[in-house]
């Protein structure tokens, strides 16, 4: 049976509501309208639960940038980082969700949220290495959904300045930084082999 226009109008109102307020919902949430003979209800179908409770933007913030900036700034506040970083799948999911807000947030909030996350682990080289590898996967690697060299470099700086991290581990990231620096407008291209 085809949906009636009333159901369509309710569904469109719901979609507009979700679009305006989508920063309150976790990324990858799917909203669908199912029409049945007995009722005109809108059901939510959510992806698996988030690793911890993500922040909710206050209703006083109206713009998408303001709402996502708030979420970015307070993203890790309620996280039990010991448990999350110990579980690779949870950290992978949380970090991917965190990076999912970057394109919509202001530059200042992105900068401050990245520096607060890496600043928490200024004395923990293992945690900095884990954060850098996740940043590489989500922001720089071939499977990255959102590619941002500026954000990736913000994650790498604390790792490279840490004295307890071995030079062999730093060399991989230094090579990537040299590659990124040589691809900037106005810079000289680095030497490469050819035949």
Phi, psi and omega in degrees: 000132183285146178292146178277165182295329178300317179296320180297318180295318178297317180298317180294320177299319179295318179296320177296318177300313180297319180297316181292329187244023189293344178291344176281350184247150178293147174300160180071017177276135183250127178247129183226152174248121178249129179261131175232168185294327188269334185210164176242074182252152175254127182250148175257136174240115185255154173288173180306154185304152178283156183297337176204174182284116179283153181290151177252128178289138179295152181293342181288339178275121187260326186274155178299317181297317180294319181292314180289329176296320177297314180298317179299314184295325184252015188301314187267006185300316184264009183276135170271092191296329178298313181292318184291317181288336177286332180259107185301317183295319180293317180294320177302313180295312182297317181293321177297319178294319178301313180293332179298338179273345186303315183298338186258347184269164178286155181299321181296318180290324176296313180300313182290324180290323177292317180292327177289323178294311180288331178293330176301328187246032180300333181254010182239095183296329179295315180295319178298322178295319179295317179297318180295321180291323175293320178297321178297317181294318187268339185242342188230326186294172182294338181259013181293132178281330180228117186257117180219108180290326179298312179294321179298317178296327177296326177285330184281327185307312180296326179293316183288334180272354180283131185281338184274354179273134185294145179301329179297321179289323179292329185299321179302313181287327177296322176298317179295321179294319177299320178297316180295319180293326180283348180261005178284150178301132178089355180265159178278140180286139180286157182292146177216156179276143175212159179226000000 
